[in-house]
């Protein structure tokens, strides 16, 4: 293990070190965070492609002491620098997507416009490129014995990671914290839209046996029908139902117990930050009123661990950027908790 004798965990975060001010290299770290600066298909507010750098800055204010997971940071957390080529490609295709979205929003027919046909094709090909890149990066890290977290970017980013996970785990489930079901097929014509991530995962990854969605409060008929016809492969705990059960006296503990019961042994956490109350993430891509407090979600995650299930990875997506850095501060603290949870679950001690 890396010599930490000269490192003071109680001091101010050192920006010359890595995420959370930690002094680990990628080789020394047990957990590696892959930032994915991509937001081509966002359909409302943009900005999340640049979230990783802002979260890094905010992470220097995060205290390393966690009274539930003491000293997990000593196992080493490291975040790579966002890949500038991926960001440049995202910026270029995002401009193309904005033109395309504006075109179809006025009721225009894409097939009647050769330029728009080419634009749509370029965006879909770019998304395939991104999926393959994420797959290759995460597969390499997993093969090197790292536990891996992904930091978006929009919620389309982790598909390649899911595929890399599926090569190691023949049977796993996703616990999705989200305001949206993300079960749309080729939303706005984009095959790999942020609104289609779970549809694509379910259709392309047979090892994904269960999708458990928590906090859903903004969805369409198509998505609800998909869930109802999934024969139990998709289970949703809707925000409205959760709130009404609490209004009538049911405890959050009782509800979380029922959520955990639906999960398989191996669990991947997919955390879209818009699953939280938007007072905590006002600049996320598609904010929706309602949602959770952070501690409610932490409690759910703790119950997953206490059940004996294993966390096999996470993604954290759709964090907005703002002048006061509120979203980034909330995001940095959630990222730290996810790192602690994942290393604890994969501890060999």
C-alpha positions, 0 to 999 in steps of 0.5 A: 500500500502507498505510504500515507505517513506524510499525508494529513487527512484532516488538512485542506484538500491539496489541488496538486493531488487527485480527487478529494485531495488524495495522493494516489496514482492510478496504479496505487488506487483500488478504485478508479473513476472514469469521467465521460465528458459527453452530453450529445443527446441531452434534450433540455439543459446542457453543461454536464459534459464539463461537470467532472472538472467542477466536481474535482474542484468541489471535492477538495472541500469534502472531509474524508471522515465518514462515520459509516465507512471509516478510512475507506479512502486509504484503499485509494481513489483516483479520477482520470482527467476527462479525455479532451478528444471525447469532449471535443467530439461531444461539443461538435455533435451537440451543436449538430443535435441542437439543430436537429432537435430544433428542426423536428420540434417544428414538425419537419420531416427528417427524411425530406432533408438530406442534411438532417438525415446526415446529422442524425446518422452522424450523431448515432455513429458518434454514440456508438463510438462513445459506447465502444470507448467506454467499454474499452476503458472500463474493461481494461480497468476491470481486467487490471483488478480495479473497482470502477465508477463512472462520472458523466456526462449525461445518462447515456454514458454508462452503456459500455460500462454495463457491457464490461461489467456483464463480461465479469458477472453473468447475472446482475441487476441495476439499482437506478435512482432517477426521475425518469424511466429512460426506457424510450426507444430511440428518443428523438431519433437518437438510438443511444439517447440519455432517455434510452439508456435502460431500454438499450441496456435491457435489449443488448445485455442478457446478463442484466437480469433485473432493473429496479427503478426508484423515484420515477416521476416523469415518464410516458405511456411507452415506458410504462407499457415496456415495464408492464410487459417485462415479466418482472425484469423491470420493477419501478418504485414511483415517487408518487407511490412512495410518498403516499405510502409514507403519508399513510404511515409506512416507514422509509425502512419498510419501503427500502426493505421491499426495494432491496428484496427485488434486487439480485445478489450483484448490484450496479448503482446507476445514479441520475442526480435528478432522482433527488429533490431539484433543490439539491441539483437545480442545474441538472439536465431535466429537473423534475419536482419531487424526489429524495433527500440525499440521506434517504438514498444513502439509507437505501444504499446502506440497506443494500450492503447490510442485506449481503448483496455486492455492489459491482460498480456505479455511475453518477450522471447529469450533474449540472454546473453553476456559478455558485457550484451548489450542484457540484458540491452535492455531486462531489459528496455523493461521489465520495459516498459511492466510492466508500460504498463500492470499496467497502462492498469489495473489501477483502478484509 
